[in-house]
Amino acid sequence: MTQQTPKGDRIAKVLARAGLASRREAERMIEAGRVTVNGQKITSPALNVTDKDRITVDGNPLAEPEPERLWLYHKPTGLVTSHKDEQGRDTIFDHLPDDLPRVMSVGRLDLNSEGLLLLTNDGGVKRKLELPSTGWLRKYRVRVNGRPNEKTLEPLRKGVVIEGEKFQPMQVSLDRQQGANAWLTVGIREGRNREIRRAMEVVGLNVNRLIRVSYGPFQLGNLKSGEVEEVRRRVLRDQLGLDGAVPTESRAKPQRKRRR
């Protein structure tokens, strides 16, 4: 006899969809005994719930699920993309506009990188955008120290091997030489940790500036450093196949500069 899949969604997913926490954080809240379902405290996230179940967190009823939303953010250099940093460095979440709801970053940009970073309030959207199978091209403007030519860049187009790890071929074009530096446009589909910087080192180039200008169909455009702009619902529906939510087309205010 075939076992039927329980109806509904996992409790941690439901908590994440309500904008309360990421799925992993929600699991920790459950294990800490902070969540009840139909008046019973639960300590395991291995539970499916439906909209008929009564859920509370810390004694407060769970809010209605928020519609999936996505924002473009122009990340400045000098900020990390984690929610908390063990070294006490500023994170992007310390500098986002106050009127933004709780959001998660889609992928990461390292401390010294800048440019387009996608933000979302929905764990499902985050996972969908990060999946390698999505295969979206991410483009970067990269400034390197050196005088590269087409022969220099050819190994990157074929795919380099770093410490036994094979990197996918990159799209690389030489834009211009500017004194001791050169500007390149680089396109990748994987997004491994410090992928471009590490690959450039293999061909003898040192990256001294890296700006992400696009992530799939989403463009940095004229967004200023530190500024946030929400993606229109129609665009989300077309690009991600989302439906059923009320359009939200607001633009978040630019961040205010903070004194350090």
PyMOL commands that set and color helices and strands:
alter all, ss='L'
color gray80, all
select helices_A, chain A and resi 11-17+23-31+92-94+123-130+132-134+150-158+195-202+233-240
alter helices_A, ss='H'
color red, helices_A
select strands_A, chain A and resi 9-10+35-37+40-42+48-49+55-57+60-61+70-75+104-106+114-120+138-145+161-162+165-166+171-178+181-188+206-215+218-219+228-230
alter strands_A, ss='S'
color yellow, strands_A
deselect
rebuild
show_as cartoon
